[in-house]
Amino acid sequence: MSFRDILNKLDPRNIIYYFQNKKDMKQIMLLCEKNPSGISEFIGGFGYGLHSIEGIIEGIEQIRKAGKDVDINEMISTLLKSSNDSTIQYNHSAEKLTNYALNNGLDVDASLLKANPNLMKDCNIAKYIYSKGELEPYEFCQMHRPDFSNIDEIVKKDIRCIEFDLTNNPNTYEYVIDELSKIIEQDMQRRYEKGKLDEFSKQRYSELLGNLKKSREIINYKREKKEGKYYFPEAEMFQNIREITKKYTTMKNPELLPSEELRALNKPFEAFYARDGFFDKDFGEKIERIYYDDSTVLGVHNTDGLNYTYTDENIKSFFNKGLCNLANNTTITGNVNLQENFLGQKQTLAELLYWKWDMEGRYNIIFQFPKNLVLAENDNRTSPLIESVLDSDGNVRSTYIPPKYIVGAYDRENPHATIIKNDIFYNSDKITDDRVITSLNEE
């Protein structure tokens, strides 16, 4: 021991501090053992923060070492019920105390915790309540994505939990396909018994069941692939299964769905099968690079601005103008089909490449937008991606999406389509300012 250490021990202030801590610990132990409801009074006098709850936990450990029982549930209840301006702090203390109890094998009243939404944000506590059977699997998955190790177990309790899967295990998806198919068949039977299964609806249901069955080949990597052709990643089919399970199981009275809604459920599959292996490999891989670029959002728009036969002149003319005469001048969502918009709605690459509006043009326009600007859109503000042309009085004459976001165009119906590149996109200095990153510049 150094001379300084000896002096510190003799310092009266240290001695006072030492005895004060001992006195506080004794008070904590008494409160924990004899009067759990007095905890809030102690915390109020001692001060908020981690130090106070850690002191209580230390006191609990001392009592447990002495072989005595501690009423953890009353302590947690006291912390949750304490009316104070620092409600968040009390909830935080209750969370720390709960986790201490769970980590030390102490039984906690799950219903007490479930009643408090703040505690449910803690994954450890939510797992505990789920293990006690007081939380439905889908409820738990909505709050906390399940561990990769137990997704199979959770999905088998509720197939809706496949919505949150990240593992893409074919066996898990085969189970979901089988279970969802049974649900659809039961709905068909109920509809038949009610005399409301017309031939058109029967056809739609059959298409749906057929698509689910056919998707097995994709998720098990059993597609027959021709050399030189582009095939979508298997992940797209896993996404289709997740989406159809989510949509179908959340619909009200699915056995009475109109045929239009049934067709909408089939669309992602229809797009996948129509365009899988359709385009040349080089073309598909270039579009795929944009789609999987985390910093940007791929957009596709079908327009009659490009005729069935095109020349370099009219293509360049369109690129120079950008996308004009917008149907909705507030957001790009109303004008361009996006892989993901500010509402969190997602489209597969297959759906985007298959996209066509009710127009005559065969050419789809490819956009690449900065993701941060797409997510900044909302219904009450003009999109930062859309620019306006003003008249002499300062009024908006027209709105357009600038050429700097247009990657190019392609013939949607041509299996040997290539990207008709927009030179403005590749040469504009403004691209880097907007943090647009593309992988097509290798040529």
C-alpha positions, 0 to 999 in steps of 0.5 A, a space after each residue: 500500500 502506498 503512502 498516498 493510499 494510507 493518507 486517503 484512508 485516514 482522510 475524515 471525508 473518506 471515513 464519513 463517506 464509507 459509513 454513509 454508504 454502509 448506512 444506505 446499504 443497511 437501509 436498502 436491505 431493510 426496505 427490500 426485506 421488510 417493506 418493499 413499498 418503501 422503495 419509491 420513498 427511498 429512491 425519491 430521497 436518494 436520487 434517481 438514476 442507475 446508482 439507486 436501482 443498483 444499490 437496491 439490487 446489491 441489497 437484494 443480493 445480500 439478503 439472498 446470500 443470507 438465505 432470505 426471500 425477497 418479494 421481487 414482484 412487489 418491488 417491480 409493482 411499486 416501481 411501476 405504480 410510483 407516481 412521479 414526474 420521472 415516470 420514465 426513470 421508474 420504468 427504467 428501474 423496473 426494467 433493470 430489476 426485472 432483468 436482474 430477477 430473470 437472470 438470477 432465476 427468480 420468478 416474475 409475474 408475467 401479467 404484471 410486466 405485460 400490462 406495461 408497454 414500456 417494459 415490453 420493448 425489452 426483448 428479454 422481458 418479452 421473451 419471458 412473457 412469451 415463454 409463460 404463454 401470456 404472449 401470442 407468437 405473432 405479437 412477440 414477432 411484431 415487437 422483436 424479430 425472433 432468433 434465427 435458431 427458433 424461427 421454425 418453432 415460432 412459425 409452426 405455432 403461427 405461420 404469420 410469423 414468417 413475415 419476420 423471417 430472415 433465414 430463407 430456410 426452404 423447409 420452413 417455407 414448404 411448411 408455410 406453403 402447405 399450411 396456407 394452402 390448407 387455409 385457402 382450400 378451406 375458404 374455397 369450401 366455405 364459399 362453395 357451401 354458401 353458393 358463392 364460388 363462381 367459376 371466375 373466383 374458382 379459377 383465381 383460387 386455383 391459380 393461387 394454389 398453383 402458384 404456391 405449389 410451383 414456388 417450391 421449385 424456386 425455393 429449393 433451387 430446382 429451376 432449369 436455367 438456360 445459359 446467357 439468361 437472367 434469373 431472379 434471385 431465389 430470395 424474391 420467391 421467399 419474399 413472395 411467400 412472406 407477402 402473400 401469407 401476410 396479406 391473406 391471413 390479415 384479410 377479413 373474410 378471405 373466403 368472400 374476396 372479390 376476384 380482383 383482390 384474388 388476382 392482386 395476390 397472384 400478381 407477384 407470382 405472375 410477374 416472376 414467372 413471366 420475366 424469369 429467364 426472359 431477359 439476357 443475363 447482362 441486362 438483368 444483372 445491371 438492373 439487379 445491381 441498382 436494386 440491391 444498392 442500399 443507398 438508392 431506390 430503383 424506380 420504373 415507369 412505363 410511358 408512351 413518350 417513347 414510341 414502339 420504334 425509337 431513334 437516338 434523337 427522340 430518346 435523347 430528347 426525352 432524356 433531356 426533358 426528364 419525366 414531365 407532365 406528372 400525374 401527381 406533383 407532390 411525390 414521386 410515388 404517384 408517378 414512378 413504381 418504386 422498389 420501396 417508398 416512404 410508406 414502406 411498401 416494397 416491390 420485387 425486382 420481378 414486379 418492377 421489370 414486368 411493370 406496365 401502365 395502361 399506355 401504348 409505349 413498350 419502353 420502361 424508364 429506369 430511375 435511380 433515386 437517393 434513398 434518403 430523399 425518397 424516405 423524406 417524402 410525405 403527403 404534405 410536402 413536395 418531393 425533394 426529387 421533383 422540380 418545377 417550372 415557373 411562369 412569369 408570375 411565379 406560378 407552377 407551369 409544370 413539374 418534372 423529375 430531372 434527367 439526372 435521376 434517369 438511368 436510361 430506358 429499355 424495351 419491356 417486351 424484348 428478351 434481348 433488351 439492353 439499357 439505352 443509357 442516359 448520358 446526362 445521368 452518367 456525366 452530370 456533376 449533380 449526381 455525386 452531390 445527391 449521393 446517387 451511386 450506380 454500378 453501371 459505370 463499368 462500361 
